[in-house]
């Protein structure tokens, strides 16, 4: 196994562990909020308000964080120009902080009119609450703008422990805010978001100091590295803006549908994010290696790392998507159906989850394919494809939401757009990376999909069968059902994969052994 692959194995395992821990806490966070507020208007107001600070960060700073910054930063260290690398870091951090600060302040002053645009179907009281929550949380994009670059710096040095810890601390702080500040209602959760963003940054500072980072406020926009980052950031800003607009679009359209639609879609999406986090972890871990090999002009290494990563991602996420479609309702009932969260909320959320599961493969593929384009310093192609996917999503959403699918139509539209985006990006990448053939990927995907479908057929009736046979308290019964079905699904999937001759299990074992 080559050196880049061994390095990927270790990094992926560290990042995956951190991402999974963060995702578990993210689920706990949402379980806590759901128990206290259900899928009612307070919860929906929180979701709508949070879209604005997310949009500010992603568009103004997220475009430079990682995708544009890491390749340029890494190139300076490859050429042993450490001082220039830190000058670059200081300037981009300062610019991002100032840009997000100015925009966040303006949006805080205009929070009420912005809410009119985001939730046109709501009453005045709900809009007032949304505006208040928005003002509280608008401090978070300023902090994340700096924290995001801190994460990129540490990832560039293959230092993933603190960057994996940061989102864990963020989620834990929101949980504390939801519980300790419960007398403040949903505003306590918003305060937890602001405090969590601050801790997300602070927990990474020791790692930056250990790497010898020297920060000073700087606006040296003439620095060649800064100009390179800004050049790469432009298209990426548009791309992230398109992605965020897709989420905003879903929120806006959801305000016209049945009550609770936004809450159902949000929880269902969070459930999908659990397996998707595997793709995000592998993609995050592999990106510095891709950028380094690209800077050294080693296309064969880029190809090897990409193919291994993509096949591993698809092998892991496809059965999880099928499993979530089968286990969705009992899993949501086990996690969320307490306090204010009702059985109706569970059924509605599981309904949306089934449609989101269809697009998981597309979302997972986009995570890794995008990273290869960024490593090649091409941020334009992913933007153009994402823009096309947004247009398709919007068109399908407007059509499907007016059918009997209702809010499920919004989830289905998102899934179909993601599948189209992943397929187009993969096709374009095959033309950019020498020797990258789609035939082996298609054969691997077909075996993985076949094994996943056979698994699904085998365990499809198992949840209902177990629930009929078990005579246990509801929570314990659900826990047993979810555990048994998940284990049975994993075992049958691996068995069918082996019978179909899939190479991925052996590849994953090689990755595990490579840690030694």
N, C-alpha and C positions, 0 to 999 in steps of 0.2 A: 504494500500500500504506500502511495506517494506521501511526501511530507505535507503538502497542502491538505490531503484527505485526513491524515492523522490529526493535524491541527484543527480541522473542521470537526472531527469527532469529539474531541475534548471540549471545544468551545460550545458545540451544539448541546452537549449533555448539561453543561453548567447553565447555559441560557435557558434551556428547556425546563430544567428544575426550577429556576427562578420564575419563569413565565407561568408555569403550572401552579406554583405556590401563590403567585399574584392573582391568577385566575380563580383559584379556590377562594381566596379572600374576596375577590370581586363578586363571586357568587354569594358568599356570606354577607357581604355588604348589601347586595340587592335583596337577599332574603330578609335581612333586618329591616330594610326600608319597606319592603312589601308587607311584612307582618304588621308594621305600624300604620301604613297608609293605604294598603291595598293597591288596586289599579285605578284609584279615584283621581279627582281633579288635582289634588295637591301633588301627587306623584307625577302626573302628566305635566304640570307646571314646571316642576323641577327638570324634567327631561327637555322640555322646550327651552327653558332658560339656559341650560347647559350647552345647547347647540351653538350659542353665540360665542362664548369664550373658546370653545373647541375650534370654531371657524377662524377666529382671530389668530390663534396659535398656528394652526395648520397652514393657513395661507401666508402669513407674514414670516414665520420662522421655520415651520415644518419643512418647507421646500428646501431650505439650506441644511437643516439638521440631517446628517447621515448621507443622503443621496448626493448632495452637492459638496458638502464639507469634507467627508471622510476621504474621498479620492485625492483631493488637493492637499489636505493635511498629511496624508500618508506619503504623498510624493515628496514632500519636504524632508521627512525623516528618511526616506529611501536615499535621498541625495545628501543626507547628513547635514541638513540646514535647520538645526533645532531652533535657533533664535527666530528665524523667519516663521517657523511653524507656530510659535507662541505669539508672535506679532499678529499673525493671521487670526488666531483664536481670539485674542483680545478684541480685535476690531469687529469680527462678526458677532461676538457676544454683545458688544456695546450697541451696534446697529440694531440687532434684533430686539434688545431690551427697550431702546428708545422708540422703535417703530411700533412695537406692540403696546407700549405704554401710552403713546399718543392716541392710538386707535381705541384702546380700551377705555380711556378717559372720555373720549367723544361718545362712545356707545353707552357708557354709564349715564351720561347726561341725556341721551336720546333713548333710554331703555323703553319708555312707554310707547313711543311711536314705533320702535322696532318690534315690540310685542304685537302691535296691531297688524304688522305684516306677517308675523310668524303664526299667529293664532287667530285668524280672522273670524273663525266660527265660534269663538268663545264669548262669554259675558264679560262685562267690565271688571267685576271683582276678580275673576280668574286672571285677566290680563294684568291687573295691578299686582297680584301676587307674583306672576311670572317676571315682571319688571323688577320687583324688589330682589328676587333671587338672582336675577341676571347681574344686577349691580354688585351684589356680594361676591359673586364668582368671577367677575371680570379681572380680579387681581391675579387669578391663576395663569392666564396666558403669558403675563409678563415674567412670572417665575419659571414657567415651563420653557420659555424662550431661552433662558440661560441654562436651565437644567438639561434641556435637550442637547445643547452643545457639549455640556459636561459628559453626558452619556456617550456621545460620539467620540470624544477624546479618549475616554477609557476603553471603549470598544476597539478603537484603532490600535491600542496597545495589548489587545486580547485580554483586558482586565474586565471580566464580566460579572464578578461577584457583587460589587456595589451597585452596578447598573441594574442587576436583577433584583437587588434588595429595595431599590428606590420605589418601584410601583407597589411593592408589598407594604411599605410604610405608608404610602399614599392611601391605599385602600383601608388599611387599619385605622388611619386617622379619621376617615369618613365614617367608619363604623362607630368609633368613639363619639364623634359628633352627633350621629343619629341617636345613640343611646343616652349619652350624658346630657345632651342639649335637647332632649325630647320635649321639655316644656315649651321650647321655642317653635315647635312644629317642624315643618319642612325647612324652615330657615336654619335650623340647627344643622341639617345635612349640608346646606350651602356653605355654612361657616367651616364645616369639616373639609369640604373641597378646597377652600382657600388655604386652610392650615396644612392640609396634605400636600398641596403644591409646594409650599415653602419647605417642608421636610423632604420632599422628593429631591430638591436641590441640595439641601444641607447634608444629607446622608452620603452624597458623592464627593463632597469637598475633601475629605481625607485622602481619597484616591487620587485626586488631582494634585494635591500637595506632594504625595509620594512619587508621582511621575515627574515632578519638577516643574509643574506649570507656573508660569509667571504672568499674572493678569494685571493689566492696567487699562483704565478707560482710554479708548483710542477710536478715532474716526479717520484712520488712514485709508481712505477709499482709493488712493492711487497705488496701494500695494498690489503687485501683480497677482498674488494669491487671492486677495479679496475680490479683485476683478474677475478672476476665474470662477470663484464661488458664486458671485452675483450673476455671471453669465449662465452658469449651470442652474442657478436657482430660479431664474425667470420662468422657463417652461414648467419646472416642477411646481412652482407656486400656482400656476394655472391648473396643473393636474390635480393638486391637492384641493384647490378651490372647487374643481368639478366634483371631486369625491365628497367634499363637505356639502356642496349644493344638493347632491343626491340625498343625503341624510336630511337636510333642511326641507327638501321637496317632500320627502315621506312624512315629516312632521306636519307640514302645512296641509297636505292632502288629507292626513289623518284627522285633522280637526273637523273635517266635513263628514266623517264617517261615524259609526256608532260610538257611543260613549265608551271610553276605555281603550279605544283602538291604539293610541300611541303607547299606552302602558303595555298592552299585549305584544305589540311589535318590538318594543324595547327589550322586554324580558326574553322573548324568543330569540332575538339577535344576540343577547348576552349568552344564551345557551349554545348558540352556534359558535360563538367566539371561543368556547372551551376547546374543541378540536382545532379550530383555526389557529389558536395560539401556538400549536406545534409547528405550523408552517411559518408563523411569525418568528418563532424562536430559532429555527434552522436558518431562515433567511437573514435574521439579524447577525447570527454567529458567523455565517459564511461570507457576509458582505465585505468585511475588511480583507479577507483572503482573496476574494474576487478582485477587489480594487488593487491589492498588492501585485497579484499575478498579471493583471491587465497593465499596470504601470511598468512591469518588467517585460512586457510584450511576449507573454507566454500563453497564446490562445489555447494550446492543448491542455494546459492546467486549468484554465477557465472552463473549458468544455467538460473536463473530468469532474470538477467540483460541482458544476451546475447539474449535470446528468445524475450524479449520485444524490444530490439534494432533492431534485424534483421527484425522482423515483421513490425516495424515502418518504417525502411529504405525501404523495398520492397514496402510497401503500398504507400510511397511517390514517389519513383523513377520510378516505372513501368508506371503510367499514364504520367509522365513527358517525358519518352522516346517515348511513342506513340504520345504525343502532339508535341514533337520536330520534329518527322517524318512528321507530317501533316502540322505544322506551320513553318517548317524550312525555306523554301524559302522566304515567306513574312517577317519573323523575321530578316533574314540576310539582306534582301533588306532594311528594315527599319533602321537597325543599321549601316550597312556598306556601302551601295551604295551611297556614296558621294565622291566628290573629285576624286581621282585616281582609286577608286574601281568601276569596271564596272558591267554591268548586266551579262556578261559572268562569271565574278568572282563569282557572287551570285549563278548562276545556278550550277556551278562546285562545290562550297562549299556545297550547299544543297544536291547535289548528294552524296558527301562523308559523310555528316551528317546522311543520311538515313542508311548507313551501320554501322556507329559508334553507332547509337541508339540501334541496335540489341543487342549489348554487354553490355549496361548500367547496367542491372541486375547483370551480372557476376562481373563487376567492383565494384558495390556497395556491393555485398555479400562478396567479398574478403576483403574489407576495415574492416568489423567488425569481420569476422572469423579469420583473421590474428591476430587481437588484442587479441583474447582469447588465441591463442597459445602463444603469447608473455607473457601474464599474467601468463600462466602456465610455463613460462621460457623455452619454446620450440620454438627456432627460426629455428631449423633444418627442421621440416616438411614443413613450408611454403616455404622454399628455394627449397626443392626438387620438390614440386608441381609447383612452379614458373618456375623452370628450364625446366620441362616438357612442361609447357605452352609456354615458349619461343621457344622450338623446334617445337611445333605445329604451332606457329605463323610464324616462319621462313619458314617452309615447305609450309604452305598454301599461304604465301605471294609470294613465288617464283613461285607457280603454277598460282595463281589468277591474278597476275600483267600482265601475258602474255596472258590473255583472253581479251575479249571486255570490262571487268570491268575497266581495266587500274588502275589508282590510287585508285579507289573504291575497288579494290581487296585487297589493303593493309589495308583499314579500315575494310572490312569484315573479313579478317584474324585475325585482332586484336580482334574483337568482338567474334568470335568463340572460340579463345584461352581463352578469359576472362570467357566465359560461362563454358568452360570445367574446368578451374582452380577453379572457385567458387564451382562447383558441387563436385569436388574431395575433396577439403578442408572441405566442409560441411560434407561429408561422413566420413572422417577421424576424424573430431572433435566429431562426434556422438559416436565414440568409446573411446574417451578420457574423456569426461565429463559424470559422472554417471547420469543416468536418462534422458539424452538428446535424445529424440526420434525424428526422421525425419517426422513421420506421421503427427503431427499437423502443422509442418512447410509446408509440401507439400499441406495440405488442405487449409491453409491460402494463400499460393502462388497461388493455382488454382483459388480461389475466387477473389483474387486481379487481376490476369491476365485476368480472364473472364470479370470483371467489366471494366478493362482498354480497352480490345478489343471492348466491346459493346460501350464504350465511343467513341473510334476511329471511329467505323462504323457510329455512330450517327452524328458526327461532320465532317466527311471526306469531304463532298462537301461544307461545310459552308464557308471556305475562298474564294473559287471561286464565290460562290453565292453572297457574300457580295461585292466583288470587282466589279461584274457586276451591282449591284444595286446602289452602292454609287457613287456620282458625287462630289468628293472632291479633293483638291490638294493631290498629291501622298503621301507625308509624313504623312499627317493627315489621309488619307484613310487607309494607312498601319497600323497606330497606332490604329485606330478604329477596323480594322479587327483582329489584333493580340489580342487586349483587349477583344473584344466580343467573339471570338472563345475560348480564354483561360478561360474566366468566364463560358461560356457554357460547355466547357469540364470538368471543375472542378465540376460544378453542376450535370451534367449527371453521372460523375464517382461516386460521393458520393451517388447519387440515386441508381445506379446499385449495388454499394457495399452494401448499406442497404438492397436492395431487395434480394441479394444473401446471406445475413446473416453474412457479414464480421464483426469481432469483433474489428478491428483496429481503426475505428473512435471513439469507446467508450474508447479504451485504450489511444488514443491521448488526448481525453478530460480529462481523469483521470490524465494524466501527466500534463496537463495545470492547473488543479485544485490543484495538489499537491504542486504548488509553494506557495500557502497560508498555 
